[in-house]
Amino acid sequence: MGVVNTSISTSRIEARFRELEERRAKGLVAYLTAGDPTLEATGGLVAAVDRGAGATLRKILERLPGWREAARAPVILFTYYNPVLQYGLENFARAAAEAGADGALVVDLTPEEAEAYVSAMRARKLDTAFLASPTSTDERLERVAKLSSGFLYLISRTGVTGERSEISSTLRPLVERSRRFTSLPLAVGFGLSTPAQVREVQILADAAVVGSALVRAIEEHCHADGGARAQGFGPIEQFVRWLKHGTGTEPQ
């Protein structure tokens, strides 16, 4: 099988992975839910995550330029296809690019239906990440690899999202198969919540994706009205640093 090179430009995502490669380091993709706990709090959370290394799509894109200024890291929009379709593919791509996004991952968009979406995103020089799972056939892996740019997102296990106590044994074979079809960086997620799990994933792949554990930390350390507790967003920064470097202790 030939390796597929899908580079469309030197994007911020590509540059970050290149920087990690030069430092012989691995990445941590921190998943934040825009608008959780509120839109007003998201900017501070983005900055806190970057330092540590009730929303609509339209409102998120309107506020993204301000959040973009708070972080050096690439910003990838994780969303479902229906909001994008309602927005309009070309309108979404234009708004995302103007807001400072670097790409998107539409989690329920199948590769068979993605041609128009990918075309609209490419026209705006935005990366398009796609999902692959342990149940993906080689044929499907090759297809999503061709459509992906920036990185390929691998789901470490089947089932619903949420924190897990261990990494699935199906991950290594998935990573090895994926390497046959693409030279893109591989980011692995689904249930990661500890430094040990992050390190285990980073040995196999290029980045670890953390979502549910970060959402839990935000719920524990941010007020329902959107403000941080007395210690500010420090606990979120500490949590990301703990995940990334294994230093200190998990903030309580």
QUIVENZI-V211221 format. One record per helix or strand of 3 or more residues. SS is the DSSP state (2 for helix, 1 for strand). FROM is the first residue (numbers start at 1). TO is the last residue. If there is no record, write none. Layout:
SS/FROM/TO  SS/FROM/TO
This chain:
2/12/22  1/27/30  2/39/51  2/57/68  1/76/79  2/81/87  2/89/99  1/103/106  2/111/113  2/115/123  1/127/129  1/131/133  2/138/147  1/151/155  2/170/179  1/185/189  2/195/204  1/207/210  2/212/221  2/234/245
